[in-house]
Amino acid sequence: MLPPPSPYPPPPAETPWFTGLLVAAFGAAVVAVAIMAFGSQLARINPALAVVLELVVVAGVAPSVWRLRRTPVWRWLVYGAAAGVLAGWSALLVGAA
């Protein structure tokens, strides 16, 4: 015979912080390198074109990526990608100065 259901919800699973932060760091590194490579090559052609196309690419990808932030494994990549975009843009600004 099965025991009666508990009136309390089950405790949430423990968050795998080490693995999650490792995945986020890897995602941030990949996205930052991609942003820097894309932006630096476009800036050689025209800096204004580089800024506009970087904004278009990030604005186009952001809604699709942002939807995944509630999925347990993908949320780490989403936060890493957001950090990578900020790091890539910062590196491009520092490199342009």
C-alpha positions in Angstrom: 0.0 0.0 0.0 1.3 3.5 -0.9 1.7 6.1 1.8 -0.6 9.1 1.6 0.8 12.1 -0.3 2.6 14.7 1.7 0.9 18.1 2.2 4.3 19.7 1.8 6.0 20.2 -1.6 9.2 18.2 -2.1 12.4 20.1 -1.3 14.0 21.6 -4.4 17.1 19.9 -5.8 20.3 21.4 -4.7 21.8 23.9 -7.2 25.1 22.6 -8.8 27.0 25.8 -8.4 30.4 24.6 -9.5 29.3 23.0 -12.6 26.9 25.8 -13.4 29.5 28.5 -13.0 31.9 26.5 -15.1 29.3 26.2 -17.9 28.6 29.9 -17.6 32.3 30.8 -17.8 32.7 28.7 -20.9 29.7 30.3 -22.5 30.9 33.8 -21.6 34.3 33.1 -23.1 32.9 31.7 -26.4 30.5 34.6 -26.8 33.1 37.2 -25.8 35.5 35.9 -28.4 32.8 35.8 -31.1 31.7 39.3 -30.3 35.3 40.6 -30.4 36.1 38.8 -33.6 33.0 39.9 -35.4 33.2 43.5 -34.2 36.9 43.9 -34.9 36.7 42.7 -38.4 33.6 44.8 -39.1 35.3 47.8 -37.6 38.1 47.5 -40.1 35.5 48.1 -42.8 33.4 50.8 -41.1 33.1 51.4 -37.3 29.5 52.6 -37.6 28.6 49.5 -39.5 30.2 47.4 -36.8 28.2 49.1 -34.0 24.9 48.8 -35.9 25.4 45.1 -36.9 26.5 44.1 -33.4 23.3 45.6 -32.0 21.2 43.9 -34.6 22.8 40.5 -34.0 22.5 40.8 -30.2 18.9 42.1 -30.4 18.0 39.3 -32.8 19.4 36.5 -30.6 18.4 37.9 -27.2 14.7 36.9 -27.3 15.4 33.3 -28.2 18.2 33.0 -25.6 16.2 34.8 -22.9 13.4 32.2 -23.2 15.8 29.5 -22.1 16.7 31.1 -18.8 14.2 29.1 -16.9 15.5 25.7 -18.1 17.8 24.2 -15.5 21.0 23.6 -17.6 20.4 26.3 -20.2 20.1 29.1 -17.7 23.8 28.9 -17.0 24.6 29.4 -20.6 22.1 32.3 -20.9 23.8 34.1 -18.0 27.2 33.3 -19.4 26.2 34.6 -22.8 24.9 37.8 -21.3 28.2 38.3 -19.4 30.1 37.4 -22.6 28.3 40.1 -24.6 29.1 42.7 -22.0 32.8 41.5 -21.8 33.1 41.5 -25.6 31.6 45.0 -26.0 33.9 46.3 -23.2 37.0 44.8 -24.9 36.0 46.3 -28.2 35.6 49.7 -26.6 39.0 49.4 -24.8 40.6 48.2 -28.1 39.1 51.1 -30.0 40.5 53.7 -27.6 
